[in-house]
Amino acid sequence: MPHLIRRLLLALALACSGVVLVQLPAQACTCEIPDVGPASRQADVVFTGVLLGEERGNRRSTLALEVDRVFKGDVATSPIEVASPTDSCGLRLSPDQTYVVFAVDGTSGLTSERCDGTTRADRQTLTAVERALGPGRTYEEPTPEPPPPTYTRVLDSDPPEFTRLAAPGAALAIVGLLGWVVVRRRA
C-alpha cells in the first residue's frame, strides 16, 4: 500500500509539473520599431497629440488624442480617435503626455501600433519628423460648411409682368438713342 501511495504522489507531481513546464511563453511583439524616416513614409497620417483617454476592449483599444500639429495627411476632428490592438504590439500611452503618432487610415478609421513608430514626442524625435516631413502645421478646426440655402415663396403673388421687367432696359435704350442724336446734331 505505501508503495502505491508513493507512485500516485509521483504521478501527481509529474502531471502538475507538465502543466508548468509545457505552458507557452507570453507572445512578445516581434516587429522592429522603425526609424522616423521609414515610419513617416509608411504612415497615412502623422501628427503630435496629447492622450486624453483610452477605452480598452478585448482585442482593440480606442485612444482619444488632442491634436496639436499635423505633419502629414488630414485630421478631420480633434480630439481624434485612434484604434490600437491590445496585444503586445499595441500602444501603451500615458495620459497627459505628448506623442508623435504615425497612423494608417483604414476602412474603420485611423489605426496605430508600436510597429508603426508611434512614440513619445521628445526633442530628438520632433527634429527627425521635421527633417522628414517639414515643420507641419498647427491644427485648426475646419470651418463648417454653410447650411444650404432655403427658398421660400413670397405669399401667393404672381410673377412680375413682362412690361415691368423690360421697362428699365427700354429706358436705357431710349436715353442712349437720344444721346446719340444730340451728339450727331452738334457734329
DRENBA-814487 format. One record per residue (C-alpha): x, y, z; residue in three letters. Coordinates in steps of 0.2 Angstrom, whole numbers, plus 5000, padded with zeros to 4 digits. Layout:
<recs>
XYZALA...
</recs>
This chain:
<recs>
500050005000MET501450135004PRO502250094988HIS500550134979LEU500450304988ILE502150344983ARG501850304965ARG500250414965LEU501150554973LEU502550544960LEU501250534945ALA500350684953LEU501950784954ALA502450744936LEU500650794930ALA500750964939CYS502550994933SER502050954915GLY500751104915VAL502051224922VAL503451164910LEU502451154894VAL501551314896GLN501951434881LEU502851594884PRO501951754883ALA501951824865GLN503051974863ALA502952104849CYS504152034836THR504152184824CYS505652304823GLU505152484828ILE505552594813PRO506552754812ASP505652914809VAL506052914791GLY505352744786PRO503852774798ALA503452934790SER503452864773ARG502352714778GLN501052824788ALA499552904780ASP499353024794VAL500753094806VAL500353214820PHE500853264838THR499453244851GLY499153234869VAL498253074876LEU496653124884LEU495952954887GLY495852774882GLU494452644880GLU495052464881ARG494152324873GLY494552134872ASN495652154856ARG495652334852ARG495852494862SER495252664856THR496352814861LEU495752994861ALA497153114857LEU497053304857GLU497953354840VAL499253494841ASP500253494825ARG499953394809VAL501453344798PHE500653234785LYS498853194780GLY497253274785ASP496553264803VAL494653304802ALA494253324821THR495153354837SER495153254849PRO495353114836ILE495152934840GLU496552814835VAL496252624837ALA497652504843SER497752324846PRO497852264865THR499152134861ASP501052164865SER501152274849CYS499852394854GLY500152564860LEU500452594879ARG500252784881LEU500252884897SER498853014899PRO499353204898ASP500953154888GLN501353214870THR501653084857TYR502153084839VAL500852974831VAL501152884815PHE499452814809ALA498752714795VAL497052764788ASP496052604786GLY494252564782THR493652594800SER494752754804GLY496452784810LEU497552644817THR499252644825SER500352524835GLU502152514841ARG502752444824CYS502152594815ASP503352704825GLY502252804837THR503252864851THR503453004864ARG503753174857ALA505453224863ASP506553354855ARG507653224845GLN506053134838THR505253304833LEU506853364825THR506853194815ALA505053214810VAL505353394804GLU506853344794ARG505753204786ALA504153294783LEU504453484786GLY503853594800PRO502053534800GLY500553654803ARG499653694819THR497953604819TYR496453714817GLU494653664817GLU493953654800PRO492653784796THR490953704795PRO490153714778GLU488753844777PRO486953774778PRO486153754761PRO485053904756PRO483253884759THR481953964746TYR480354024752THR478954084741ARG478354264744VAL476554244748LEU475554194733ASP475954334722SER476154314703ASP477754344695PRO478154524688PRO477354564671GLU478554574656PHE478254754653THR478854784671ARG480454684668LEU480854764651ALA480454954656ALA482254984664PRO483154914648GLY481955014636ALA482355174646ALA484155154645LEU484055114626ALA483055274623ILE484255384634VAL485655314623GLY484755344607LEU484355524612LEU486255554617GLY486755484600TRP485555604591VAL486155754601VAL488055714598VAL487655694579ARG486755864578ARG488255954585ARG489455874573ALA
</recs>
